[in-house]
């Protein structure tokens, strides 16, 4: 009954969902493309016993990269399916893997859409990244006997409280999950409180620690820095959100008052806001250049807008220190490990509940600092830009945390191997039993 009421609500909300899809499409045209995939309509790729990984957007795709590579090696020649929700996530999948994996958008959680999707990709193992819980999708995986894992699983206290009104429905969905590979003991505890079977919850660590640095990224950063001026103060504000850029610009004005040759690199989180951020910077009187126009931030440039996806790491490598956005506003913060892995000091705002454990580890180790406001951000930036010895110490501490916490991919692969082996043994046993050669589970065994 709970799932029935949920499904009715989803059907009733579908017109609003479609309207939102098209509204975003006017700002970011890729939302108009391939919209039928969001209802499970795409040509049948004729896959059987695929390994399916779902990653919502760019951050999840990047985190899943080493895991997907390990899954491809272990379960070759089984086909690999990777789904995303956002166009930027889709672009990242295509850039990383090209035609080596089959990629579509994950459909909305409507029963018929989910059925069409599973009928076409026919997974032997389903791996969902982080905090994606879809009752109809999970129910269908359970009904078909597909081993389902939630890996790199994280759940903040805020999200746990948010699930309270629908916790019975979520608990029902989690009964179909064979494995929850949590990032931390706190995440594991919250998943158990949410309704996951305690015996199915393990702590594997955070996959983001195992993400390899892009080849040549340090060298590319050094080249950029040399062209801008190696002694010039440079800082980056990455993955910023609306209502947060103004604080970043205010902080940069404070920096420019004391260090007039300082350069701000700013990378908005969402592509549809690239132009708005550029216009805001110009309206505030900054001399602006942009990545998309092929500009180079010359000696007179004060603000360089990174209006492209997939290029952030080279700019982390070229900067003296990094502020990671989504944290001065209550978004919950974004990935602080990318600058940390490049030995860059990290600054964050007060709202980091999406990366609670990682951020705490970096702060406790001295690789990151927390600021409460635009004014404090400006003060801290000025202090660190004037103190290369402190920046070096913080960068080394940040890098040490990344090195210490690696190994999540190996641990996750062990756990996935167990649930896959159990499922494979169960299906093989059913196939050998008389009278089980037909029907849904017999079809899965074949």
Secondary structure, DSSP 8 states (H G I E B T S, - for coil): -HHHHHHHHHHHHHHHHHHHHHHHHHHSGGGGTTGGGGGT-S------SEEEEE--SHHHHHHHHHHHHHHHHHHTTS-EEEEESSHHHHHHHHHHHGGGSEEEE---S-HHHHHHHHHHH-EEEEEEESS---HHHHHHHHHHT-EEEEEEE---HHHHHHTGGGHHHHHHHHTT-SEEEESSHHHHHHHHHHT--GGGEEE---GGGG----TTHHHHHHHHHHHH-TTS-EEEEEEE-TTTHHHHHHHHHHHHHH-TT-EEEEEESSGGGHHHHHHHHHHTT--EEETTTT----TT--EEE--SSS-HHHHHHHSSEEEESSTTTTT-----HHHHHTT-EEEE-S--GGGHHHHHHHHHHTSEEE--SHHHHHHHHHHHHT-HHHHHHHHHHHHHHHHHT--HHHHHHHHHHHHHHHHHHHHHHHHHSTT-SSHHHHHHH-
